[in-house]
Amino acid sequence: MNAARKIVVFVVALVLLAGLVSVAPAAGGRLEGRLPDNAPLVSIDQPRGTVLDALSAIARQTGWGLVVAAPESVTAHALTIQVSNRPAGEVLDLVLEAGSLRASFAEGVLQVRADAPAASGDSWRERRRERRGRHGSERVVFGQSLNIGADETVDKAVAIGGSVTIAGHVRRDAVAIGGSVTLEPGARVEGDAVAIGGAVSVAEGATLEGDNVGLGGAIPTTAGSMVRWVVGGPHMFSMFSFVARLTRAVLLFVIALLIAGAFPGAFTRIGTYLVNRPGLSALGGFALLLGFVPLVVLLAVTIIGIPLIPVAVISLVALLLFGFTVSAGWLGEKLPFLRENRTPLRTVALGGVVLVLVGLIPWIGTVVVVLAAVVAAGATLLSRFGRRVEVAA
């Protein structure tokens, strides 16, 4: 082979080699374009973090610009990575593979995107979740538990009548009234974790930056149970068995007798208010019942208001019990038999027996008893527990 032919073969070989290098996908096939030859070695020590944290570390150490166009639900995936003095392309490939991402590099800027376009429905949900994550959202549920997934970021998590389980990120407070707050591994709560009627549990690997407040004593636990009973949804108007209905009815009957015997004067004055202002009493009772949940929410969003929640719950229960007693007394007055020698205690006993029997009827009976208690609770509240006497016009 002469010298000219050797030179031609050598040039062709160089051209082919350059072509192979240029079309070979860098970073394990997940990177489009070539990284700079002078890219520095990269070291990352990230025991807890996300895919986005690792990408940011690579960009920071190499001096590249970084543009991430992938959904937050993808880039927020937990990632543990520890590498020391490894080529940037190799580390980038590991991170892209872990997050199922692709990237392109041009003019000193690394652009990261999702591996494959999501379906239209999934894309819509991802965009909605991203908007909620960027602009913040408060998750509040009533009568059920609340779960914050590992890919979710919310401003605040509140469950009234249930527990809160967090695997993702809560920017402010996590509050459970009538339940517990649980932080799973990888969860992060930047504010306080508060559980009334339950406990706060922080797993290893979870981060709680604020205070851990768990009120699980006798009074808070009882108040939490009351909250679950009040806002617990359809089961408020249903009983699971005849024995349960009978037990509750007998308990209400006994409490009504105790209230009538301990506060005869207040009981009589509340009854007078109810008779003279039935419409206003009913309006006040329903306003009390409908406004209770918003009141608890307002108290739950501040640390100052949280200790007042048990007070609000106990006050509502006291109003409803007084209301049941007043309704029983009013009904006892209307009964056409045993009219001789009636006392407030006897009228409450007579009316209470009737309400107890009605309350034993599934569904309808419970609704009737609750309505009777609510209307009379409005009279109790408006008359200030009998301190204000309403005179009929």
Residue, then its C-alpha position, 0 to 999 in steps of 0.5 A: m500500500n503506497a503512502a497516498r492510499k494510506i493517507v486516504v484510508f486514514v482520513v476516511a477512518l477519522v471521518l467515520l469515527a467522528g460520525l460515530v461519535s457525533v451520532a452516539p447518544a451521550a449519557g446512556g441515550r437520555l441526552e441529546g447533544r454532546l457535553p463539553d469535553n472540559a466538563p468537571l468531575v461531579s460529587i453529590d452527597q444527597p442522603r435525602g432529596t429529590v431528582l430536581d435537587a440532584l439536577s440542581a447540584i450538577a448544574r451548580q458544580t458544572g456552571w451550566g444553565l438548567v431548564v426543567a420542563a418536566p411535571e413537578s410530580v416527576t422531579a419531586h420524586a425522592l432520590t438518594i445519591q452519593v457519588s464522588n469525583r465522577p464524570a458529569g455525563e455519568v452522574l447526569d445519566l444516573v439522575l435522568e434514569a432515576g427520574s425517567l427523564r430526558a435532556s438536551f444540551a446546547e450552548g451551556v444550557l441543560q434542558v430537562r423534560a419528561d421521558a414520554p408525553a403523558a396522555s391528555g387526561d394525565s397531562w391535564r391532571e399534572r398541570r392542575r397539580e402543578r398549578r396547585g403546587r406552585h400557587g399553593s393550596e389548602r387541603v381541608v376535609f371534614g369527617q374523614s382522614l386526609n392523605i398527602g401523597a409523596d408527589e404532592t405539595v400543599d400549603k396546609a393540611v387540616a382534617i376535622g374529625g379524622s387523621v392526617t397522613i403526610a408523605g409529601h410536602v406541607r409548606r405550613d401547618a398540619v392539623a388533625i382535630g379528632g385524629s392523629v398526624t403522621l409524617e411518613p419517611g421523606a415527608r416534610v412539614e415546614g410549619d407545626a404538626v398539631a393533633i387534638g385528640g390524637a398524637v403526632s408521629v414523625a417517622e425516621g427520614a421525615t422532617l418537621e421544622g415547626d413544633n410537635v403538639g399532640l393533645g391526647g389527654a382525656i379532655p382533648t381525646t373526648a373533644g376529638s371524639m365529639v368532633r368525629w361524631v358531629v362532623g362524621g357524615p352520614h353516621m351522625f344520623s344512623m345507629f349501627s344497632f338497636v343496642a347502640r341506639l338504646t344506649r344513646a337514648v338512655l344516656l340522653f334521658v339521664i343527662a336531661l334529668l340531671i340538667a333539669g334537676a340542677f338548673p331548674g330556673a335556667f331550664t324554665r326560662i329557656g323554655t319560655y324563650l323557645v315558646n315565645r320566639p320559636g322562629l328565631s330559636a330555630l334560626g339560631g339553632f341551625a346557624l349554630l350547627l352550620g357555623f360550627v365547622p367554619l368556626v373550628v376551621l378558623l380556630a385550627v389555622t392559628i396556634i392561638g385558636i387551637p387550644l380553644i377548639p376543645v372549648a368550642v366542641i364542649s360548648l356545642v355539646a352543652l348547647l345540644l344537651f340543654g336543647f334536648t332537655v328543653s325540648a323534652g320539657w316542652l313536649g312533656e307540657k303538651l302531653p294530655f295525661l298525668r297533668e296533676n302535680r307536674t314539676p319541671l323534672r316530671t315534664v322532662a321525664l315524660g317528654g324525654v320518654v317520648l323522645v327516647l322512644v322516637g329516637l329508637i326508630p332508625w334514621i327518622g328517629t335520630v333526625v327528629v331528636v337532632l332537630a328538636a335539640v338543635v331548635a332548642a339549642g338556638a333558644t339556649l344560645l339566644s337566651r344566654f343559657g336562660r339569663r335573658v327572659e323573652v316576654a311574649a308580645 
